[in-house]
Amino acid sequence: MRRRPKKSLGQNFLRDANVLRNIVTTINPVAGDVICEIGPGDGSLTRGLVDSDARVIAVELDDVLFTRLSTEFSETSLALFHQDVLTTDFHHLARSENKRLRIVGNIPYNITSPILFRLIDFRRDIIDATLMMQREVARRIVSQPGTKDYGILAVATQLVADVRLHFDVSPRSFKPAPDVFSSLVQISFLDNPRFPVRDEVFMRHLIRTAFGKRRKMLRNSLLDIVKTRDELEGIPNLDKRPEALTVEQLVGTANTLFDRVSNG
């Protein structure tokens, strides 16, 4: 008997066999890979991953689903962990496997951003992340400067990874059907940020501040970071809105401002 998804956990189970096959094909798991599935749910995608030559581990929060998955996959090599992805220590998992992870998941739409930022924080332990998410969020991640979708997620992700939108998925492919279309996105983490960053915490604070007031020019929104206007003098692009700036330009602004603030 299939489990009815919990709305409180953002559960929408993928049922379309063709889409599931396409996801596995996109991931292309091979011997030597360590695949970590976020929220395996009823195991629809897990089955295809376990059938590959890769090592598969999975993180599931739901008590009932965890018990059912433990029973169904008891005769396989699947390693199942009963925990919340937002508190999962991916560094510990990678060390225990002695290999960087490949993350996979049909992730809950209500916590997509927190999951993405957690994966970015643990990127040194992760090769890539192939994620099903709300189409609008996927568009934001791959968006370019000067577009309405360009913002915090695009800058934070593109700074540390190559991003690719593979295909869209109809609501009819899920049970229950969500109110929105979904997209499969693959995030391939770089060994180092695309541009040198003085302080990553400060960089994230700056883009959150700037895009939090995206209709304002930088010279006005960045006043929330500095003590006086004098600290902004000479910084380029202050007369532009954040969505007009490339990732490289935003990094340059953050680096210059960090040096001034930290030495002030």
N, C-alpha and C positions, 0 to 999 in steps of 0.2 A: 504493500500500500504506500503510495507516494505521500510525502509530507506536504501539508499545506504551508506555503511560504509565510513567514512572519513579516508583516508590514513594518513593525517597529525596528527590524534589523535591515530594512531595505532589500528584502529578498525577492528577486525575480529570477526564477530558474529557467535556464536556456534549454529549450526542448528540440530545436530544429537540428536534425542530424547532419544536414549539409553544412550548416554554419559551424557546428562543432568540428566537423572534419576540416573545414577551411581554417579554423583557429589552430588546430594541431599542425596542419601543413605550414601555416605561417610561422609557428614556433620552430618547427623542424627539429624536434628533440632527437639527440643522437647519444650513443654510448659515451659516457664520461660527463654528460650534462647532469647538473643537480637542479631539478625543477621544483620550485616552491609555489604551490597553488594557494592563493588567498581565497578563503571562503569556498570550499568545494561544494557546499550545499548538498544536493542529492547525488553528487558524483557523476553527473552527465559528462563533464569535461575530463574529470579524473580518470574515467575508464579508458579514454583514448590516450591519455598520457602514460598510464600504467602499462598499456600495451606496447609502448615504445621501448627502446633500449636504455632510456635515461633513468637515473635515480629520481624518485618522486617523493616529495614530502608535502604535507598540506597542513594549513592552519584553519581550524574551524571553531567559532565561538559558541554556536548554538548547541545546547546540551543534547537534545534529542537527535539532531543530525550527526553529531559527533559519535553517539552510541551506534547509530545505524551504519555510519561509514566504517566504524571499527569492526562491525560484524561482517559487512559486505566485502571488505578488503582484507579480512584477516588472513586469507591464504595468499596474499600478494606481498610484495616488498614495500608497499606504501608505508611511510612513517607519518603518523597522524598526531598533531598536537592540538590540545584543547586550550585555546587561548585567543585573545583579542589581537588582531593585526596591528592595532594602534599602540600596543605595548610589547609587541613581539621584538625580540632582540635578534635582528638579522645577522649581526656580527657574530653572535654566539652560534647561530645555526650554520653560518658559513665555516666557522672554525671547526665545528663538530664534524662537518662533512669534508673539511680540508680542501674546500673549493668554493669559488665564487658562485652565487646563486643566479638562476634565471627565474624571475618572478612571472607568474601567470595568474589571471583571475578575472571573473565576471564580478567586478567589485560593486559594493553598495553605492548607489548614486548619492546618497545623503552624506557620505563621508569621503567622497572622491578626493577633494583637495587635501584633507589631512593625510590620507594614504599616500598621495603623490609626494608631499613634503617629507613624510617619513622615509619613503624610498630614496629620495634625494639625499637625506641625511645619512643613509646607510649605503650610498652608491658605491663606496669602495669595496663593498662585499657583494655587489650585484653586477652582473654582466648586462642584463637587459630586463625590461618589464613589458609584457604583452598583456594589455588590459582592455576589457570591454567596459565602456563607460557611456554616459549620456552624450549624444552627438554634439550638443552645444558646447560641452566642456572639452571634447576632443578638438573641436574647431578652435577653441581658445589656445590650446596647447601648441598647435601647429601654426598659429596666426603670425602675421608679419607686421612690422611697424606701419602705422598709418591706417590701420583697420580698426573697426569697432571692437573686434574680438581680442585684440592685442592688449595684454595686461600682465598681471602678476604671474599667472601660471605659465605664460609663454616665455617670459624673461627668465624665471627661475629654472624652468626645465631646459630651455634651449642653451642656457649658459653652461650646463653640465652634461648635455646629451644630444644625440641626433634623434629627431622625432619623426615618425612617419604614420600617417593615417592610412590604414589598409582598406577597410570597407565598412559600409553602413549596414545595420541590421534592423529589420522591421520589428515593431512591437509584437506582431503576431508570432514571432519566434520564441516568445517567453510565456511562461505561466507563473503568476498572472501577467497579462500584457501591461507593460508600463504605459504611461501617457506620452512618452517621447520615443524617438528613434535612438538607437545606440550606435556606437562606432568602435571598431577595434583599432587601438593605437599601440605602436611599438616604440619604446623608449630605450635607446642603446646608450649606456653611460660611457662617457669619455674617461680616459685615465686621469686627466686634469681638466679644470674649467677651461672653456674655450678661450677666455681672456683672463689674465692674472688678476686675482681679487685679493686686496689687502686683508679684508676681514669679512668672512661670509655672513656672519650674524648681522653685521652693520649693513652689508649689501641687501640682505633680505628686509631689514628694517626700512631701508631707503625706498625700495620698490613698493613695499606695502604703504608707506606714507605717501609716496608720489601718486600711485594709482588709486589710493583711497580718496584722493581729491583730483581725479583725472581731468576734470574740466579746468583746473587751475594751472597756471604756469608754474614751473619748478621754483622760481624765486619766491613764490607765495606758499606752496605746499611744503617746501623744505624748511620753512621757518619753525616747523614743529620739531626739527632735529637740532638746530643751532640755537645758541644763546642770544646772539646778536646778528643783525643783517650784515655786519662787516665780515663775518666768516664766510659769506657767500660771494664776496667780491672776487671777480676774476674767474669764477667758475663758468665754463662755456655752457651754452644751451639753456640758460636760466629763463630765457624768454619763450621757451617752447613748452608744450604740454608733454607729459611723459609718453603718450602713445606715439609721438612723432620721433622718438629716439630709438636707435638700434640698441641691441644688447651691449655692444661694445661701448657705445656712448654712455649708457647708464652705468656700466662698470667704471668707466673713467671718472664720471661724476662722483660715484660712491668712494672710489679710491682717494680722490683729491679731498673730498669732504672729511673722510675718516682721518686722514693725516692732520687736517686742521683741528678737528674736534679732539682727537687723542693727544695732540701736542699743545692744546690750548690751556 
